[in-house]
Amino acid sequence: MSQEPSRDPNDVLAEAEKQWLFSEDELLRVPSIVDGMTAEEERQLRSKGMHFITQVGIMLKIPQTTLSTAAVLFNRFLMRYSLVPKDGHKPLHHYQVAATTIFLATKAEEHCRKLRDLVIACCRVAQKNPSLQVDEQTKDFWRWRDTILLNEDVLLELLCFDLTIDSPYKLLYDMIKLHNVHHHKKLRDAAWGFLNDAATTQLCLLQPARVIAAAALYAGAKSTGEVFADDELGRPWWAAHKLSLVDIKRACNYMADNFEASAQRPGTDSIYVGLRTPLHSDDSPAKMTLRRVQESTSPVWAGGGSGSEAGGATKRPRSDENGIGNGHNDGLASKRSRTDEGAESSQSGNHEAGAEAEEAGSEEGEVDE
């Protein structure tokens, strides 16, 4: 019997990822929307859930790569689970789903945190009180602990036990190293901020991780004027990565649709302004990537620029064990989220917050946003 040739692990991951990719029309037919929720309401619940993941991650100092995995699991789960109550059945709250995906992601990515610490962080973020005193004798502590442990199996089953996520952060780092621009801080930070923002959207359901990473590199290069050499076969960089420029542009256009309006506010300098391009436009070599450069051990600096003039994220990602940083809140979305959160909190008043806390506490022990 002939033995099958070994396959590239990246190809195996890409094939497994295909079952979790959908069209934009399919995103409008998810279980919650089918059960009567509007598309805008469903989008807001996803946004709140991913914001919860980010805030808990910051409190526990979880690497950004792990938080990205949690966000992917959260989005995938909601493609197969309805958040709408029906027939006397009370569904999981989006905070409960988010907390459980963090628990799964920390184990899958081997960045584990003590369950006690995770429970306390969830209590504090849900109550919007980072200094809340929580101990193992409180009802909230045991309610959150039981929620995470009991719903772990529910999530695993609907996720088909598929916890192997191809991280766009690691892929982006490999691409940056390959093209020898890892010392280009402006490009690197812009691309990293793009990924941080993408983690707050449904882009992971529309495009594979490799396309998202390439779109981040494309956006960073476009914002800095950077160009890359063709490979030894004369192929442009996206073809060398076996990717379609149309898919990369489609991902960039999706991000521009989500963030361009906020990016155009006065005083904002963002990679999303002017990022949108026609899918089938003929990019000139001078603007895209096809200008030949001589091989060198140093990065190619386009336009002589250096430093951190804005091109997306403005903070330098902190290094983790993979050397690609963990970049908490480096993206536009996370900054906007904190700003909007503060504005929303100041406008709603104590009366509304108290009523919301009482309602959520009686059901799930948490405060909805």
N, C-alpha and C positions, 0 to 999 in steps of 0.2 A: 504494500500500500504506500503510495507516494505521500510524502509529508507536505502540508501546505506551507508555502513560504511565510516567513514572519512579516508582520505588517508594522508600518510606522505607527507608534502610539498616537501621534497627532492625528493621523487619518482615522484611527479608531474613535478618538474623542469627537472628531468632527462628525462622524457618522452617527454616533449616539446623540449628538446635540441636535441633529435634524428633526427628531421627533418633538422637540420643544420650540421649534420655530413656526411662526404663524404670520398670516397676512394682516394688514391693518383692518380689513373687513372682518376677519375672524376675531380680532380683539373687541369688536363691537357685538360679538355673540357669545361672550363668556357666560358661565352659569348665573352669576349675579344679575347681569343685564337681561338674560332670558327670563329670570324670575321676577322682573318688574323694576329693577333699579335702573335709573338713568345712567347713560355713559359718563356724564360729568360726575355724578355721585360716586360711581365706581372708581373713577380716576382719582377723586379726592381721597377715598379710603385707601387706595394704594399709596398715594403720596404720604398720607399720615402714617401708614404702617412703615414705610421706608424711612421717614423722618424719625420714628421711634427707634428703628434699628440704628440709625446714625448716632442718636443721642445716647443710647445705652452703650454703643461701641466706644464713644468718646469717654464716657464715665469709667469704663473698664479698660481703656487703652488697648482695644482690640485692633490689630492691623487692618488697614483699609482693604487689603486683598480678602480678608476673611469677611468683612462687612459686605463687600461686593458679592461674595458667595451667598451670604444670608439674603441679600436683596434678590438675587436670581432665584433662590428657592422660594422666597415669598411670592414673587411674580408667577412662577410656575404653578405653585399650589393653587392660586386663585384662578388659574385657567381650568381647574377641575373641581372647584369647590365654590358653592354659593354662600354669600354672606347675608342672604335675605331669609328672614324667618318664614316658615310655612308649615301648615298642618300641625301646629303646636310644637314644632321642632325649633329650638333655639340654636342658631349656628354659632360658631366660634367668632369672637370679636377680632377685629383686625390687629389689635395690640397683642392678643393671645397668639395669633398666628406668627406675628413678627418675633415675639419672645422665643417661641419654639424654634423658629428658623435660625435665630442666633445660636441657640443651644446646639443645634445640629451642625451649623457651619463651623463653630469652634472645634468641634470634634473632628469633622471631616478635614479641616485644614490644619489640625494638630496645633491649634492655638487655644487650648482649653482654659477655661476659667472655672473656679469653684462654683458649684450650683448655688451655694449660699450668696456669693457675691453677685451672681447674675440676677437672682431673685430680688435682692435689695436694690440693685440698679433699676430693675423693671418697676418696682414700687415707686421709686423716686421720680423716674421719668413719667410714669403714668399720672402721678399726682402733681407733676410740674413743680416739684419741690426738691432740689438737689441736696438739701441739708436735712431731709426728713429722717427722723430717727426710726429705724426699723430693726426689730430683733426677732428671734425665732419664736417668740410667744404671741406675736400679733396675728390677727386673722388675715391681714393682707399678705403677710409672708407665706402662710400655709396655702392660701388661695392661689397665689402665683406659683408656688412650688408644685402644687398638685396639677395646675394648668399645664405647666411645661412638661412634666413627666407623663401625664396621662395622654396628652395630645401628640407626644413624640411619635407614637405608633401610627396615629391617624395621618400625620404628615408623611411619614415614611411610605405608607401604603399608597397614597395618592401620588407621591413623587416617584413611585415604582422603585424605591430604594436607590435611586440614581443620584448620588451625592458627589460624583466626580465632575467638578466644574472646571472648565478651561478658563483660567483667569486672564482677562484682557490686560491686566497690569503686568503680568509676567511676560506676556507676548509683546507688549509695547516695549518693555525693557530690552528684550532680545532684539527687536527691530532697531531701537536706538543705538544699541551697541554695534549691530551689524553695519549700520550706515555711518558709524563713527561720529555721531553727534551727541554722545553722552555727556560731553563737557559744555554743550550749548544750553545754558541754564534757562534762557528765555523760551526756547523751543520745548525743552523738557518739562518745564512747569506748565506751559500752555497745554501740552498733550496730556499731562497728568490731571490738570483741572478738567479737561474734557471728559476723562474717564470718571472722575468724581461726580460730575454732573450727569453723565449717562447712567450711573448707578441709581439715580433717583427717578429714572424714567422706565418705560417699557421697551427700551431699545434692545435689551437682552432677549426679548421674545420675537424680535423682528430680524435681527442679524446675528450671525455667529460671533463668538468672541474674537476670532482672528480679524474679521472685518471691522469690528468696533475698535480694536487696537490700531488697525491701519487708518481708520477714520480719524482717530486722535492724532496720529502722526501727520496725516494730511492737513488737519486743521492747524496743528502747531507749525508745520512748515509753511503753510500759506500765510499765517499771521506774522511770521518772521522773515519771509522772503527766502527761506532756505531751499536749496535744490540738492538733489542727490544724483550720483552718477548712475548710468546704466550698468548692468552687470556685464560679465565677460562675454555674454551672448548678445549683447546689445539690447536687452529687454529693459523697460522701465521698472522702477522698484516694485510697483504693485504686481506686475506680471511675474517678477522674480519670486514673489511670495505666493504665486498661484491665486491671485485675487483679481476681481473685476473692479475696474475704476467706477463703473456704474453703481455697484453695490456700496463702494466707499462713499460716493457722492450722495447716495440715497440716505445713508446713515448720517452724514453731515447735514443734509437738508432737514432730516427729522429733528436733529438737535437745534438747528437754527429756528425751526418752527416753535420749539418749546421755550427757547431762551432769548431769541433775538429781540423781542419787545422789551424785556427787562434790561438787556444789554445796551439798548439805545437810550437809556435814561441819562440825563446830564451828569457828567463827571465819571461815567463808566467807560472803561477801555476794555473791550472784550474781543475774544476770537470769534464770537458769533456774528458780529457786525460784518456783513458782506461775505459770510461763509457760504450762503446758498448759491449754488450754480446749477445750470441746466444739466440733466443727467447725461445727455448725449452731446454736450458741447465739445468742440475740438480745442482742448487746452493747448496753448502754445508752449513749446519747450522752455522758453524763457520764464514763463509763469509757473510751469509745473515742475518737472524734475529731470528733463532729458538733456540738460546742459552737461557736457562731458567735463569731469574734473580729474585732475591728476591724482593718482593714488598717494595718499599721505597718511601718516600716523596721527595727524591732528585733524580736528573737525573743520568743516568748511563753514566759514562765517559769512553769511549773506548780508550784504549791506554794511559790513563792518560793525554791526550792532553787538553789544554785549551788555551784561548786567541784567536787571529784572524789570525793564520797562514793560508795562503790562502787555500781556498777550494771552491772558486766560487767568490761571491762578497766579496769585502774587506772593504766596508763601512757598518757601522751598520745602519739598517733601522731606520728612525725616527718614533716615535710613533704617531699615529693619534688616533681618537676617538675610534677606535676598538681595539687599543692596538697591531696592527700588522704592524705598520709602514707605511710610504708611499714611502720609498725606491727609490727616483729618481735616475736613472742612476747607480744602484748598479750592474747591470749585465754586462757580457762580451760584449754582442752585443751593448749596449749603449755606452760603452767605445770605442769599435772598430768603431762604427758609427761616434763618434765625431772625432776620429783620421783620419778615411778615409775622412770625410767631409773636415777637414782642409787640408789634402794632396791634395784632389781634387780641392779645392779652390785655393791653391797656384800654382798648375800646370796649371790650365785652363787659368789664366791670366785675366787681366782686359778687354781685347778686347772681349773675348768670353762671359764673364759675362755681359758686356754691351749689346751685341747683343741679348743674351738670355732674358735679362730684357726687351729690347724693344719689342721683339716678344711676350712674355707672357703678357706684360703690355697692348699691344693693344688688346689682346683677353680676358684676365682674370684678369689683374692687379696684376700679381704675377710672381715670378721668379722660373722656374723649376730648379731642382738640376741637 
